[in-house]
Amino acid sequence: QVQLVESGGGLVQPGGSLRLSCAASGFTLDDVAIGWFRQAPGKEREGVSCISTSDDSTYYADSVKGRFTISRDNAKNTVYLQMNSLKPEDTGVYYCELDFGPLDEDTWYQAVYDYWGQGTQVTVSS
């Protein structure tokens, strides 16, 4: 069965870095979209980044462009989110989500994904 397991969250100081992992099982990273979303207390769920594996297109929220990088490792069936220059406003629970449909730059952040993981907490604070 499909399963997504996030890891790599933690407490980091502003300006620091973290790498989140999304280990996938029950499917392969071919012709799917994997999105990273986050939710902070009292705020709405926000799309952070997405990779469409059919052509390795990547998409980012304006708030993280230039700081975050999404990538995948087919051998490990894992998607990563490298987060650099972290800010307090990056704090939240980060979820990776799977969509079997084609997504593009206009749809990735508002699509209803098919599966999601349990989330990993990221706290950016001094």
C-alpha positions, 0 to 999 in steps of 0.5 A: 500500500502507498505510504509516505514517511517524512523525516529530518525536521527539528529545531534550527536557528535562523539562517540554518539548514535542514534537509527533509526526506520523504520516503515513499513505498507502495509506488515508484517515483515515475510519472507522479507529483510529490509536493511539500506543504506546511502548516503553522499554528493558526495558519492555512496549509501552504504549498512549499514546493513540488516535483513532477517526476515525468519531466523533473519540473520543479515548482516553488512558493515565492516565499522559498525560492532561492532558499529551498531545493526539491530533488529525488533519488529514484534508487532510494524512492525518496524525495528531499527538500533541502532548506537553507537560510531558514527563517522563523516564518518557515516554522510549521509541520511539513508534509509530503503529498503524492498526486498521481495526476499531471500537475504544473506550475498553475495547479500544484499548490491547489490540487487535492493530493491523493496521499500524504504522510504524518508530517515532520515538525520544523521550528526555526528559532533562536 
